């Protein structure tokens, strides 16, 4: 019996990095921190913590990311 051949496996592409606007929730209005490039919201916040030197854990919890564009 011959083996059935399906379509060739697709190569896994890394997720495309997009721009994220980072803000810190302190009250109304939120304070703009900066912009980073990352594949998803969680990675954007992690990158912002490193790039903008947010060492205080309480301030890290207040960071939010909004996709730009």
N, CA and C atoms as a LAMMPS dump frame, in Angstrom:
ITEM: TIMESTEP
0
ITEM: NUMBER OF ATOMS
207
ITEM: BOX BOUNDS ff ff ff
-5.0000000000000000e+02 5.0000000000000000e+02
-5.0000000000000000e+02 5.0000000000000000e+02
-5.0000000000000000e+02 5.0000000000000000e+02
ITEM: ATOMS id mol type element x y z
1 1 1 N 0.832 -1.183 0
2 1 2 C 0 0 0
3 1 3 C 0.878 1.249 0
4 2 1 N 0.498 2.199 -0.778
5 2 2 C 1.239 3.451 -0.854
6 2 3 C 0.767 4.392 0.242
7 3 1 N 1.721 5.143 0.777
8 3 2 C 1.375 6.129 1.803
9 3 3 C 0.693 7.316 1.156
10 4 1 N -0.295 7.839 1.845
11 4 2 C -0.966 9.049 1.364
12 4 3 C -0.076 10.237 1.68
13 5 1 N 0.068 11.085 0.699
14 5 2 C 0.862 12.287 0.903
15 5 3 C -0.069 13.486 1.006
16 6 1 N 0.095 14.228 2.066
17 6 2 C -0.686 15.447 2.256
18 6 3 C 0.141 16.64 1.821
19 7 1 N -0.361 17.803 2.059
20 7 2 C 0.401 19.004 1.717
21 7 3 C 1.66 19.081 2.593
22 8 1 N 2.707 19.7 2.083
23 8 2 C 3.927 19.811 2.883
24 8 3 C 3.673 20.668 4.122
25 9 1 N 4.363 20.386 5.214
26 9 2 C 4.14 21.187 6.426
27 9 3 C 4.578 22.634 6.203
28 10 1 N 3.809 23.535 6.766
29 10 2 C 4.116 24.957 6.625
30 10 3 C 5.198 25.328 7.628
31 11 1 N 6.113 26.167 7.192
32 11 2 C 7.166 26.643 8.069
33 11 3 C 6.569 27.613 9.083
34 12 1 N 6.964 27.458 10.316
35 12 2 C 6.47 28.341 11.371
36 12 3 C 7.219 29.665 11.302
37 13 1 N 6.476 30.732 11.069
38 13 2 C 7.069 32.061 11.025
39 13 3 C 6.941 32.701 12.405
40 14 1 N 7.973 33.393 12.851
41 14 2 C 7.835 34.087 14.132
42 14 3 C 6.797 35.194 14.004
43 15 1 N 6.084 35.487 15.075
44 15 2 C 5.071 36.543 15.002
45 15 3 C 5.708 37.881 14.642
46 16 1 N 4.994 38.651 13.868
47 16 2 C 5.482 39.964 13.432
48 16 3 C 5.378 40.945 14.6
49 17 1 N 6.436 41.711 14.812
50 17 2 C 6.418 42.709 15.873
51 17 3 C 5.72 43.977 15.387
52 18 1 N 4.858 44.502 16.231
53 18 2 C 4.111 45.715 15.921
54 18 3 C 4.358 46.741 17.023
55 19 1 N 3.981 47.967 16.777
56 19 2 C 4.175 49.045 17.752
57 19 3 C 3.085 48.996 18.824
58 20 1 N 3.501 49.231 20.069
59 20 2 C 2.588 49.28 21.208
60 20 3 C 2.843 50.565 21.982
61 21 1 N 1.79 51.257 22.339
62 21 2 C 1.875 52.454 23.157
63 21 3 C 1.735 52.022 24.614
64 22 1 N 2.703 52.397 25.444
65 22 2 C 2.707 51.989 26.844
66 22 3 C 2.283 53.171 27.71
67 23 1 N 1.322 52.929 28.6
68 23 2 C 0.853 53.949 29.533
69 23 3 C 0.872 53.381 30.941
70 24 1 N 0.967 54.28 31.915
71 24 2 C 0.9 53.87 33.315
72 24 3 C -0.378 54.439 33.901
73 25 1 N -1.181 53.569 34.453
74 25 2 C -2.446 53.979 35.055
75 25 3 C -2.135 54.547 36.443
76 26 1 N -2.307 55.843 36.593
77 26 2 C -2.072 56.49 37.884
78 26 3 C -3.327 57.207 38.358
79 27 1 N -4.224 57.417 37.482
80 27 2 C -5.445 58.169 37.748
81 27 3 C -6.005 58.559 36.4
82 28 1 N -6.771 59.61 36.372
83 28 2 C -7.315 60.069 35.11
84 28 3 C -6.652 61.384 34.768
85 29 1 N -6.022 61.56 33.677
86 29 2 C -5.787 60.589 32.612
87 29 3 C -4.556 59.727 32.903
88 30 1 N -4.44 58.633 32.158
89 30 2 C -3.271 57.766 32.297
90 30 3 C -2.039 58.502 31.779
91 31 1 N -0.864 58.128 32.263
92 31 2 C 0.372 58.813 31.859
93 31 3 C 1.094 58.008 30.785
94 32 1 N 1.408 58.662 29.675
95 32 2 C 2.124 58.03 28.57
96 32 3 C 3.565 57.771 28.996
97 33 1 N 4.051 56.534 28.765
98 33 2 C 5.414 56.16 29.135
99 33 3 C 6.307 56.13 27.904
100 34 1 N 5.841 55.493 26.82
101 34 2 C 6.639 55.413 25.603
102 34 3 C 6.063 54.392 24.642
103 35 1 N 6.859 54.056 23.636
104 35 2 C 6.424 53.117 22.606
105 35 3 C 7.473 52.029 22.452
106 36 1 N 7.002 50.777 22.315
107 36 2 C 7.891 49.633 22.109
108 36 3 C 7.359 48.788 20.961
109 37 1 N 8.203 47.917 20.438
110 37 2 C 7.799 46.976 19.4
111 37 3 C 7.846 45.571 19.982
112 38 1 N 6.74 44.842 19.832
113 38 2 C 6.647 43.473 20.342
114 38 3 C 5.565 42.73 19.576
115 39 1 N 5.553 41.411 19.726
116 39 2 C 4.593 40.573 19.006
117 39 3 C 3.207 40.589 19.653
118 40 1 N 3.153 40.731 20.986
119 40 2 C 1.856 40.717 21.659
120 40 3 C 1.891 41.644 22.876
121 41 1 N 0.758 41.801 23.52
122 41 2 C 0.628 42.759 24.622
123 41 3 C 1.525 42.401 25.808
124 42 1 N 1.573 41.127 26.176
125 42 2 C 2.386 40.707 27.322
126 42 3 C 3.868 40.972 27.067
127 43 1 N 4.337 40.665 25.864
128 43 2 C 5.734 40.921 25.522
129 43 3 C 6.028 42.414 25.484
130 44 1 N 5.05 43.213 25.061
131 44 2 C 5.229 44.664 25.017
132 44 3 C 5.429 45.218 26.423
133 45 1 N 4.655 44.735 27.376
134 45 2 C 4.792 45.214 28.752
135 45 3 C 6.134 44.778 29.33
136 46 1 N 6.547 43.54 29.065
137 46 2 C 7.86 43.068 29.542
138 46 3 C 8.991 43.907 28.959
139 47 1 N 8.9 44.207 27.667
140 47 2 C 9.931 45.013 27.018
141 47 3 C 9.936 46.439 27.581
142 48 1 N 8.761 46.988 27.868
143 48 2 C 8.673 48.342 28.423
144 48 3 C 9.299 48.403 29.815
145 49 1 N 9.093 47.367 30.617
146 49 2 C 9.689 47.317 31.953
147 49 3 C 11.211 47.402 31.849
148 50 1 N 11.781 46.693 30.884
149 50 2 C 13.23 46.705 30.697
150 50 3 C 13.716 48.033 30.109
151 51 1 N 13.065 48.487 29.032
152 51 2 C 13.53 49.68 28.318
153 51 3 C 13.372 50.963 29.123
154 52 1 N 12.297 51.068 29.904
155 52 2 C 12.018 52.295 30.626
156 52 3 C 12.375 52.184 32.11
157 53 1 N 13.091 51.121 32.484
158 53 2 C 13.602 50.928 33.85
159 53 3 C 12.524 51.09 34.919
160 54 1 N 11.457 50.336 34.774
161 54 2 C 10.379 50.358 35.767
162 54 3 C 10.701 49.259 36.778
163 55 1 N 11.352 49.632 37.885
164 55 2 C 11.816 48.647 38.862
165 55 3 C 10.786 48.361 39.947
166 56 1 N 9.943 49.313 40.242
167 56 2 C 8.953 49.161 41.299
168 56 3 C 7.849 48.196 40.857
169 57 1 N 7.662 47.075 41.584
170 57 2 C 6.624 46.104 41.205
171 57 3 C 5.215 46.697 41.16
172 58 1 N 4.93 47.67 42.034
173 58 2 C 3.612 48.3 42.017
174 58 3 C 3.398 49.086 40.724
175 59 1 N 4.427 49.74 40.248
176 59 2 C 4.32 50.481 38.985
177 59 3 C 4.257 49.533 37.792
178 60 1 N 4.938 48.393 37.884
179 60 2 C 4.893 47.405 36.802
180 60 3 C 3.473 46.892 36.61
181 61 1 N 2.738 46.72 37.701
182 61 2 C 1.354 46.232 37.626
183 61 3 C 0.425 47.245 36.961
184 62 1 N 0.821 48.515 36.959
185 62 2 C -0.031 49.577 36.417
186 62 3 C 0.235 49.88 34.948
187 63 1 N 1.167 49.142 34.331
188 63 2 C 1.45 49.381 32.915
189 63 3 C 0.41 48.696 32.03
190 64 1 N -0.002 49.403 31.001
191 64 2 C -0.918 48.839 30.008
192 64 3 C -0.362 49.115 28.619
193 65 1 N -0.681 48.23 27.676
194 65 2 C -0.209 48.376 26.304
195 65 3 C -1.405 48.477 25.374
196 66 1 N -1.314 49.403 24.41
197 66 2 C -2.353 49.574 23.395
198 66 3 C -1.681 49.52 22.035
199 67 1 N -2.182 48.661 21.176
200 67 2 C -1.584 48.502 19.852
201 67 3 C -1.763 49.767 19.032
202 68 1 N -0.695 50.193 18.38
203 68 2 C -0.708 51.397 17.554
204 68 3 C -0.844 50.984 16.098
205 69 1 N -1.749 51.626 15.386
206 69 2 C -1.898 51.375 13.954
207 69 3 C -2.666 50.223 13.639
